[in-house]
């Protein structure tokens, strides 16, 4: 199963998120994700639903606790993100947490115009 983890700034546009996800999937040789995994503190935002609809994927809302639990497995860290949300990696953590136990990152954090995404593969149950 392929899970795209995403983070985004409040001013980010859905078109940029769609572009970044398409580029990222192409980089890992995947046609489409099974899920778009996003932090639950952004649950009022419609951006993840737009992205998921485009790919026919489900949306997974990842809790702060889940984000914290996978930080050690993340490859990139942002001091700015740490100051704002209390974890150093959002996109990679969402991808890993969403893909389930034993997940592995296929693509580390990618950035485009206020959107970040990462791709993980796993056996989500």
N, C-alpha and C positions, 0 to 999 in steps of 0.2 A: 504494500500500500504506500502511496505517495502523499505526503502532507506538506503543504506550503505554509510556513509560519510567516506572519506579517506583523509589522509595526508601521506606524505612520504618524506624521505631524498633523495637527488639526486642520491645517490649510491644504493638505495633500489632495490631489484630484484622483478620482476613480480611473480616469484614462491613463494616468501615470502608473497606478497600481496594476492595471491590466497589462500595460506594456512590460513592466518589470517581471510580472509573473510569467508572461509568455516567453521572455528572454531566458528566465531562469529555468523553466521547464525544458526549453530547447537545449540549454547547456548540459542538462542531465539526461537528455534523450527520452524524456517522458512526454506523452501526448496530452495528458490532463492529470490534475491532482484528484485524489479521492476526497480530500478535505482541505479547507483553508482554516488554519488554526490562528486565533487572535486572542489578545489579552481581554479578559472580561471587564477590565476597567474602561474599555472603549465600547461597551455594549449599546450605547445610545447612537453610535455612528452607523450609517448605512453602507459605508465603503466595503466592508467585508462581504455583505450580502450581494452587492453588485459584482464583485470579483467571483464569488462562488457561483452565482447564476450563470455567468459567462462560460464557466467551465463545467457546469452541471455537477458541482461539488457540494458537499455539506459544509456547514460552518461549525467549528469547535471553539467554544469559549474556554480559554485556559485561565485558571485562577492564579492569583499571586503566589499562593503556596506551591502550585505546580511549577510555576516559573522558577521559584527559588530552588526547588528540588533538582532541577537539571542544569543549573548554572555551571557546575564543574565540568559538564560535558560540552559546553559551548566553546567555540574556537575564537570568537571575537567578543570584545567588551567595550562599552562606551561609558566613560566617566560622567558624561552629560546625562545619559539615560539613567545611570545609577542615581544621580542627584534628583532626578525628576520622578522616577517610578520605583526606586528601591531595588532594582536588579540591573545588572550590567549588560544583559543581552535579552532582547525581547523576541526578535524574529527567529533566531536559532532556538531559543528556549521553547517558543510556541510550537515550532516544527517538531522538536524532539519530544516534548510532552504530548503533543497530539498524536504522534506516531506510536506511542506506547513503549512499554518496557523493551529494552534491547534495541531501540531505534538507533540509526546512525545517520549522521549528516551526509547528504550527497552533495550539497552546495552550501557553503558558508554564506554569511550575510552579504547581500547585494543591496546597493543603494541607488535610488533614482528619484530626484526631486521630492524629497520629503517622505519617501516610502522605502521601507526595508523589507526584504524577504529572504528566506532561507528554505532549503528543501531537505526533508528527511524521509527515510524509508523505514518502515517498521511493520509490525504485526499487531496493529491496534485491535483490541478485543472489545 
